[in-house]
Amino acid sequence: MGSLAVKLAGLKLDNPTILASGIMGSDFHSIKKIAESGAGAVTIKSITKEPRGGHDNPTMVEVEGGFLNAIGYSNMGLENAKYEFQSVKDLQVPAIASVVAEDSQGFAYLAKEMSSVGFSAVEAVLSCPHTPGLGLLAGHGTPEATAEIVSEIKKECPLPVIVKLSPNSLNLGDIANAALEGGADAVNMGNSLGPGMVIDTVCAKPVLSYKVGGMSGKAIKAIAVRCVYDIFEATQGKIPIIGTGGVVSGQDAIEMLMAGASAVGVGTGVYYRGFEVFRKISEELDDYLTTQKLTSLSELVGVAHG
Ligand SMILES: Cc1cc2nc3c(=O)[nH]c(=O)nc-3n(C[C@H](O)[C@H](O)[C@H](O)COP(=O)(O)O)c2cc1C
């Protein structure tokens, strides 16, 4: 039996599966449940300084191979989150605080505040495709903005910093190198793709109240794998990558690792396979290591290159 253990950005994970941000809402008991279901690490729903209601319903619609969502970062806000997650260090796996802000000072402030709560790392989300004032719609998906945001966070935050990027970006290599130069400890590649639209043909109107939403699930996996591959190539493997987008099975995770990821984010996979998705992916990875006579997952990282 090979080892599924992974070291990433100073975190020690028993296996490479990480609950993606936003999938289990914002409360402590939901992420505790996932931690107990076999995830290697968990990420909380992104937190803003003030509470946000998000976009009006409907905020999600199923499409072939996945979902469109335009949640709009509904969350409890910083002060409530600090209270809600006060026992986070008691979880049996590392927990990652996800933060999102309008500018670099806002990111740095949130990262500093969340670092006192007991999280193991902070993830800065620069990549949402459907929320005005934040992420792509605030111009955060450029090398310049990435470098500035990361370096401001690193001045204030003692925890490892993960930067969550967008599969929409065409210059991912430059963005990842900017994150590296700014001091990021890892990148998460990445957020939902798009946005896309579904039209209700009876009402002759878009289904989502915000009209458009980011796409997640199996249908975006091939794009996410290519994005991971591009970043690994451009950074020469110098920054650890969490491969997120359509990972549902051990086979999906192996593809991500071969492209250059060290760990995988699992979001919509919880819908397809339930809370057990993390344990199932680990079992499938374990079978693969045994069949291939490999001793550790690290032997797979980046092997699709060259
Ligand atoms: C309902 C929903 C809410 C999400 N909320 C967030 C969020 O708050 N912060 C964030 O960084 N990503 C958020 N995401 C994006 C996911 O973390 C993930 O990057 C994306 O869904 C792609 O992975 P998947 O195909 O495994 O779902 C959300 C996705 C969904 C479906």
The ligand as a Tripos MOL2 file, in Angstrom:
@<TRIPOS>MOLECULE
LIG
   31    33     1     0     0
SMALL
NO_CHARGES

@<TRIPOS>ATOM
      1 C1        -22.5640   26.6510   -4.7620 C.3       1 LIG1
      2 C2        -21.1260   27.0600   -4.9380 C.ar      1 LIG1
      3 C3        -20.6060   28.0530   -4.1160 C.ar      1 LIG1
      4 C4        -19.2560   28.4230   -4.2550 C.ar      1 LIG1
      5 N1        -18.7480   29.3860   -3.4210 N.ar      1 LIG1
      6 C5        -17.4300   29.7070   -3.4940 C.ar      1 LIG1
      7 C6        -16.8490   30.6260   -2.5810 C.ar      1 LIG1
      8 O1        -17.4950   31.1750   -1.6910 O.2       1 LIG1
      9 N2        -15.5340   30.8760   -2.7060 N.ar      1 LIG1
     10 C7        -14.7420   30.2940   -3.6550 C.ar      1 LIG1
     11 O2        -13.5400   30.5470   -3.7140 O.2       1 LIG1
     12 N3        -15.2760   29.4030   -4.5300 N.ar      1 LIG1
     13 C8        -16.5810   29.1040   -4.4600 C.ar      1 LIG1
     14 N4        -17.1050   28.1750   -5.3200 N.ar      1 LIG1
     15 C9        -16.2210   27.5440   -6.3320 C.3       1 LIG1
     16 C10       -15.7020   26.1850   -5.8320 C.3       1 LIG1
     17 O3        -14.9220   26.3240   -4.6650 O.3       1 LIG1
     18 C11       -14.8570   25.4910   -6.9270 C.3       1 LIG1
     19 O4        -13.7290   26.2850   -7.1740 O.3       1 LIG1
     20 C12       -15.6310   25.2890   -8.2270 C.3       1 LIG1
     21 O5        -16.9430   24.8620   -7.9460 O.3       1 LIG1
     22 C13       -14.9460   24.2650   -9.1470 C.3       1 LIG1
     23 O6        -14.7940   23.0180   -8.4990 O.3       1 LIG1
     24 P1        -15.8460   21.7800   -8.6810 P.3       1 LIG1
     25 O7        -16.0100   21.5520  -10.1430 O.co2     1 LIG1
     26 O8        -15.1910   20.6530   -7.9520 O.co2     1 LIG1
     27 O9        -17.1210   22.2230   -8.0310 O.co2     1 LIG1
     28 C14       -18.4370   27.8010   -5.2210 C.ar      1 LIG1
     29 C15       -18.9850   26.8060   -6.0550 C.ar      1 LIG1
     30 C16       -20.3180   26.4330   -5.9140 C.ar      1 LIG1
     31 C17       -20.8660   25.3480   -6.8100 C.3       1 LIG1
@<TRIPOS>BOND
     1     1     2 1
     2     2     3 ar
     3     2    30 ar
     4     3     4 ar
     5     4     5 ar
     6     4    28 ar
     7     5     6 ar
     8     6     7 ar
     9     6    13 1
    10     7     8 2
    11     7     9 ar
    12     9    10 ar
    13    10    11 2
    14    10    12 ar
    15    12    13 ar
    16    13    14 ar
    17    14    15 1
    18    14    28 ar
    19    15    16 1
    20    16    17 1
    21    16    18 1
    22    18    19 1
    23    18    20 1
    24    20    21 1
    25    20    22 1
    26    22    23 1
    27    23    24 1
    28    24    25 2
    29    24    26 1
    30    24    27 1
    31    28    29 ar
    32    29    30 ar
    33    30    31 1
@<TRIPOS>SUBSTRUCTURE
     1 LIG1         1 GROUP 0 **** ****
